[in-house]
Amino acid sequence: MNLLIKGGRVIDPSQKLDDTLDVLVDNGVIKEIGTGLKAPAGAETIDATGKYVVPGLIDMHVHLRDPGLEYKEDIVSGTRAAAAGGFTSVVCMPNTKPVIDNKAIAGYIITKARNEGAANVFPVGSITYGLDGERMSEMGELKEAGCVAVSDDGKPVKNAELMRRALEYARGMGILVITHAEELSLVGAGVMNEGFTSTEIGLKGIPRIAEDIATARDVMLAEYTCSPIHVAHVSTAGSVRVIREAKARGVRVTCETAPHYFTLTDDAVRGYDTNAKMNPPLREAADVAAIKAGLADGTIDAIATDHAPHHRDEKDVEFDAAMNGIIGLETSLPLSLRLVSDGVLTIDQLIEKMSCNPSNILGLQRGTLVAGSIADITVIDPQAAWTVDPDRLVSKSKNSPFLGWNVTGAASATILAGNVVYTRA
């Protein structure tokens, strides 16, 4: 398919490119970027005047719930939600049923996504079989099957010796370890952040050091083994500090945060709103400020959603019994654009954290508009004003604390290998 995107503000941090240009796509590949480009016969044209044209957004932390939990989400609905949010690629976590701990499950996901999906899907295999924290998975087999990383996300690897061996083995295999940093002995029966709000409303709290200690342990193990590590869903000032200091020492550590951690505080839990229940929990204003500072100074490399869909029946219960997690694919872009309007990041820095860096961290060979690259492209309308309406969300699940919010910014078009898979009505 031939496609010409005309007159948009082309932003590609991988080339340090930020200018009003045209983008010509030929047979799924970016052929040329320049001014006054002409569309070949039969080519589709997109007028991108007043819009941003950027490398396809990449969400490096998504739960697609497929296989086994398709009543919450599946590969088809999840990738359609991704496309509606401007994402051309998503990286899916292994806590499915069965777990992504063998090549058959990884192969199923890759094949279904290729045949039926509206976005690229890159699976993450588990560090341990069945996420049991006891027996290390066959990382070489998982990599051969197409897994781009390994993680027990949803659960921490409690045994430090096992985590050490996993880091060493993964380094030899050339596959990244993603850590879910949580010290369960400190979490106990906690259901939200430990602090003034939890005390006032009478819910059991989770101290922020439960994350800080686990982050420090795994970063130190990575330093000791000379292995790369990626820290998922960073939410505390302490974790940001640990990672910043480790980077200064030359440790091969990267990390991500999610929009809810720089947008909300634990005050969102007031009223016992289970859509504000997640893991790690929403923190306090000082943590939000630290997350923004970490994004601004480069300590935090990426913005991911931790898209975690749940059925209404799993959220419409008392707070203690509700499942952790929120959806995020369709709200990530406008919430993240607030960082630009608030002066925390430039638009170029934001695109770097939502496309280029995730690709580089995981070796996806995406996140660029350089000529000859796969034409995964997101066209963003930074002025699009809309309301987060559950009836208009594409995801099967509607568990979001942002329902009813008025937001600005949206994907105008999402282009996957040269094919327009989403256009905003």
C-alpha positions in Angstrom: 0.0 0.0 0.0 1.2 3.5 -0.9 0.5 6.3 1.5 1.4 10.0 1.7 1.1 11.9 5.0 1.2 15.6 4.1 2.1 18.7 6.1 2.4 17.3 9.6 4.9 18.2 12.2 7.2 15.2 11.9 8.9 14.4 15.2 11.4 11.6 15.3 13.9 11.8 18.2 15.9 8.9 16.6 16.9 11.3 13.9 16.7 14.5 16.0 14.0 15.5 13.5 11.3 18.1 14.2 10.0 19.9 11.2 6.9 20.3 9.0 7.4 17.6 6.4 5.7 15.0 4.2 6.1 11.3 4.8 5.9 8.9 1.8 5.2 5.2 2.5 5.7 2.5 -0.2 4.7 -1.1 0.3 4.8 -0.9 4.1 8.1 0.9 4.3 9.0 4.5 4.8 10.4 5.6 1.4 11.1 9.3 1.9 10.6 12.3 4.2 10.8 15.7 2.7 8.8 18.8 1.5 6.5 18.9 -1.5 6.4 15.1 -1.9 3.9 13.9 -4.6 1.6 10.9 -4.0 2.1 8.2 -6.6 -1.0 7.0 -8.5 -3.5 5.2 -6.3 -1.8 6.3 -3.0 -3.9 7.3 -0.1 -3.3 10.7 1.3 -3.6 11.9 4.9 -3.7 15.6 5.6 -1.7 16.0 8.8 -1.8 19.8 9.0 -1.7 20.9 12.6 -0.9 17.4 13.8 2.2 15.5 15.0 3.5 12.6 12.8 5.7 10.4 15.0 7.1 6.9 15.1 4.4 4.4 16.1 3.9 4.5 19.9 5.0 1.4 21.8 3.5 0.3 25.1 6.1 -2.0 26.7 3.8 -3.2 29.5 0.3 -4.6 28.7 -1.8 -7.4 30.0 -3.8 -8.8 27.0 -5.4 -11.7 29.2 -5.1 -14.0 26.2 -5.0 -17.0 26.5 -7.3 -18.0 29.4 -8.9 -14.8 30.6 -10.5 -13.6 27.4 -13.6 -12.4 29.2 -11.5 -9.4 30.4 -9.6 -8.8 27.1 -8.2 -10.7 24.2 -5.6 -10.1 21.5 -8.2 -8.7 19.1 -9.9 -6.3 21.5 -6.6 -5.4 23.2 -4.8 -4.5 20.0 -7.8 -2.5 18.7 -7.8 -0.6 22.0 -4.0 -0.1 21.4 -4.6 1.3 17.9 -7.3 3.6 19.2 -4.8 4.9 21.7 -2.1 5.4 19.0 0.0 2.4 19.8 1.3 0.3 16.9 3.1 -2.1 19.2 2.4 -3.6 22.6 4.5 -5.9 24.8 2.3 -8.4 26.7 3.1 -9.8 30.1 3.2 -13.5 30.9 0.5 -13.8 33.6 -2.0 -15.5 31.3 -3.6 -18.9 31.9 -1.6 -20.8 31.0 1.5 -18.7 31.7 3.8 -17.7 28.8 6.5 -20.1 30.0 6.9 -22.2 26.9 7.2 -21.8 23.1 3.7 -23.1 22.4 1.9 -20.3 24.3 4.3 -17.6 22.9 3.7 -19.0 19.4 -0.1 -18.9 19.9 0.1 -15.2 20.9 2.4 -14.2 18.0 0.3 -16.1 15.4 -3.1 -14.8 16.6 -1.8 -11.2 16.7 -0.3 -11.5 13.2 -3.5 -12.9 11.8 -6.2 -11.0 13.8 -4.5 -8.1 15.6 -4.5 -4.4 14.9 -1.0 -3.9 16.4 2.3 -5.7 16.7 2.3 -7.9 19.8 5.6 -8.9 21.4 5.3 -11.4 24.2 7.3 -11.5 27.4 8.0 -15.0 28.8 8.1 -15.8 32.5 11.2 -16.0 34.6 9.9 -19.0 36.4 7.6 -21.8 35.3 4.0 -21.0 36.2 5.2 -17.8 37.9 5.9 -20.1 40.9 9.2 -18.3 41.8 11.0 -21.7 42.2 12.0 -23.2 38.8 13.6 -21.0 36.2 12.1 -21.2 32.7 13.9 -22.1 29.5 14.8 -18.6 28.5 16.6 -19.7 25.4 13.4 -21.5 24.2 11.3 -18.5 25.0 13.6 -16.2 23.0 13.6 -18.5 20.0 9.8 -18.5 20.2 9.8 -14.7 19.9 9.7 -13.5 23.5 11.5 -10.1 23.8 12.1 -10.3 27.6 11.3 -12.3 30.7 9.4 -11.3 33.8 7.3 -12.7 36.5 5.3 -9.5 36.4 2.3 -9.6 38.8 4.6 -11.3 41.2 8.2 -10.6 42.4 10.9 -13.2 42.3 11.2 -13.6 46.1 14.4 -15.8 46.1 17.4 -13.5 45.6 19.6 -16.4 44.5 17.2 -17.4 41.8 17.0 -13.8 40.6 20.8 -13.7 40.5 20.9 -16.9 38.4 18.1 -15.6 36.1 20.0 -12.4 35.4 23.2 -14.3 34.6 21.4 -16.8 32.4 19.4 -14.0 30.6 22.6 -12.1 29.9 24.1 -15.1 28.3 20.9 -15.6 26.2 20.8 -11.9 25.2 17.3 -11.4 26.7 16.2 -8.7 29.1 14.9 -9.3 32.6 12.0 -7.1 33.7 11.5 -7.0 37.4 8.3 -6.5 39.4 9.8 -4.8 42.4 7.8 -5.7 45.5 8.8 -7.0 48.9 5.7 -9.1 49.9 6.6 -9.4 53.5 6.1 -5.6 53.8 2.9 -5.6 51.7 1.0 -8.1 53.9 -2.7 -7.4 53.6 -2.3 -3.9 52.3 -4.6 -2.6 49.6 -3.4 1.0 49.0 -0.5 3.3 49.8 0.3 3.6 53.5 0.0 7.2 54.6 -2.4 9.8 55.8 -5.2 8.8 53.4 -5.1 5.1 54.3 -5.2 5.9 58.0 -8.0 8.4 57.6 -10.3 6.1 55.5 -9.4 2.9 57.4 -7.7 0.8 54.7 -4.6 -1.3 55.3 -1.6 0.4 53.8 1.4 -0.7 51.7 4.5 1.2 52.7 6.5 2.6 49.8 9.6 0.9 51.0 8.1 -2.4 49.9 8.9 -1.2 46.4 12.1 0.7 47.3 13.8 -2.3 49.0 12.9 -4.7 46.1 14.1 -2.2 43.5 17.4 -1.8 45.4 17.9 -5.5 45.7 17.4 -6.2 42.0 19.4 -3.3 40.9 22.3 -4.4 43.1 22.0 -8.0 41.7 22.1 -6.6 38.2 25.2 -4.6 39.2 26.9 -7.6 40.7 26.2 -9.8 37.7 26.9 -7.1 35.1 23.5 -7.8 33.7 20.9 -5.4 32.2 17.7 -5.1 34.1 14.5 -3.1 33.5 12.3 -2.0 36.5 8.6 -2.0 35.7 5.9 0.5 36.9 8.1 2.7 39.1 5.8 4.6 41.6 8.0 5.9 44.5 10.5 8.6 45.1 12.8 6.0 46.7 12.8 3.8 43.5 13.6 6.8 41.4 16.5 7.7 43.7 17.9 4.2 43.7 17.7 4.0 39.9 19.2 7.4 39.4 22.2 6.6 41.6 22.7 3.2 39.9 22.7 4.8 36.5 25.4 7.3 37.7 27.5 4.3 38.7 27.1 2.8 35.3 24.6 0.0 36.2 22.8 -1.2 33.1 19.3 -0.4 34.5 16.3 1.1 32.7 12.8 1.7 34.0 9.3 2.8 33.2 6.4 4.5 34.9 2.7 4.7 34.0 0.5 7.8 33.5 -1.5 7.2 36.7 1.7 7.6 38.7 2.3 11.1 37.5 -1.4 12.1 37.3 -3.1 10.8 40.5 -2.3 10.5 44.2 -3.8 8.1 46.7 -6.5 10.7 47.3 -8.2 9.1 44.3 -9.0 6.1 46.6 -11.3 8.3 48.7 -14.9 7.1 48.3 -13.4 3.6 48.1 -13.2 3.7 44.3 -11.9 0.3 43.2 -10.9 1.8 39.9 -8.2 3.5 41.8 -6.9 0.2 43.2 -3.7 -1.0 41.5 -0.3 -2.6 42.2 1.9 -0.7 42.9 -0.7 1.6 44.5 -1.2 5.2 43.9 1.3 7.2 46.0 1.5 10.7 47.6 2.2 14.1 46.1 5.9 13.9 46.9 6.2 10.6 44.9 4.3 12.1 41.9 6.8 15.0 42.0 9.7 12.6 42.0 8.3 10.6 39.1 8.0 13.8 37.1 11.5 14.8 38.0 12.7 11.3 37.0 11.0 11.7 33.6 12.5 15.1 33.1 16.1 14.2 34.0 16.1 10.9 32.1 16.2 8.6 35.1 12.8 7.1 33.9 13.3 5.9 30.3 9.8 5.0 29.3 6.1 5.6 29.8 4.0 2.4 29.7 0.4 1.8 30.7 0.4 -1.5 32.7 -3.0 -1.9 30.9 -4.7 -4.4 33.3 -8.3 -5.1 32.2 -10.8 -6.6 34.7 -14.4 -7.6 34.4 -16.9 -5.3 36.2 -17.8 -8.1 38.6 -14.1 -8.1 39.8 -14.1 -4.4 40.5 -17.7 -3.8 41.7 -17.0 -5.3 45.1 -15.7 -4.1 48.4 -12.3 -2.4 48.1 -10.3 -5.1 49.9 -11.7 -7.8 47.6 -11.3 -5.9 44.3 -8.7 -7.0 41.8 -5.7 -4.7 41.2 -5.3 -2.9 38.0 -6.7 -0.4 35.5 -7.0 -0.1 31.7 -4.7 2.5 30.1 -4.2 2.0 26.4 -6.8 4.6 25.3 -6.0 7.2 28.0 -2.2 7.1 28.0 -1.6 9.6 25.2 -3.7 12.5 26.5 -2.6 12.0 30.0 1.1 11.9 28.9 0.6 15.0 26.7 -0.1 16.9 29.9 3.5 16.5 30.8 4.2 18.7 27.7 1.6 21.3 28.4 2.8 21.4 32.1 6.5 21.9 31.0 7.8 18.7 32.4 8.9 17.3 29.0 9.2 18.6 25.5 7.1 16.8 22.9 10.3 15.3 21.5 11.2 13.9 24.9 7.7 12.5 25.3 7.8 10.7 21.9 11.3 9.3 22.9 9.8 7.8 26.1 6.7 6.5 24.3 8.3 5.1 21.2 12.1 5.3 20.7 13.2 4.2 24.1 10.9 1.2 24.5 12.0 0.0 21.1 15.7 0.4 22.0 15.3 -1.2 25.4 13.7 -4.3 24.0 15.4 -4.4 20.6 12.1 -4.2 18.6 13.6 -2.4 15.6 10.7 0.1 15.7 10.5 3.6 17.1 11.9 5.4 14.0 10.8 7.1 10.8 14.2 6.7 9.1 13.9 5.8 5.4 13.8 2.1 4.9 12.2 1.3 8.2 8.8 -0.4 8.8 6.1 2.2 8.4 4.6 2.1 11.9 3.4 5.6 12.4 1.1 7.5 14.7 -0.6 10.8 13.7 -1.5 12.8 16.8 -4.1 15.6 17.1 -2.8 17.5 20.1 -5.9 19.7 20.2 -8.5 16.9 20.1 -10.8 17.5 23.1 -12.8 14.5 24.3 -14.4 12.9 27.3 -13.4 9.4 28.6 -16.7 7.7 28.1 -16.9 4.0 29.0 -19.4 3.3 26.2 -16.9 4.6 23.6 -13.8 2.7 24.9 -12.7 -0.1 22.6 -11.3 -2.3 25.4 -13.6 -5.0 26.7 -13.1 -3.8 30.3 -13.9 -0.3 31.6 -11.9 -0.2 34.9 -10.4 3.2 34.7 -10.2 6.0 37.3 -10.3 8.5 34.4 -13.9 7.8 33.4 -15.7 11.1 32.9 -12.5 13.1 32.6 -12.2 15.8 29.9 -8.9 15.3 28.2 -7.0 16.8 25.2 -5.0 15.0 22.6 -5.7 11.8 20.7 -4.5 9.6 17.9 -5.8 10.9 14.6 -4.6 7.9 12.7 -2.6 4.8 13.6 -0.6 3.2 10.8 0.7 -0.4 11.0 3.3 -1.4 8.4 1.8 1.2 6.0 -1.8 0.1 6.6 -4.2 2.5 8.4 -5.7 0.4 11.2 -7.4 3.3 13.0 -8.8 6.7 12.2 -10.4 9.0 14.7 -14.0 9.7 13.7 
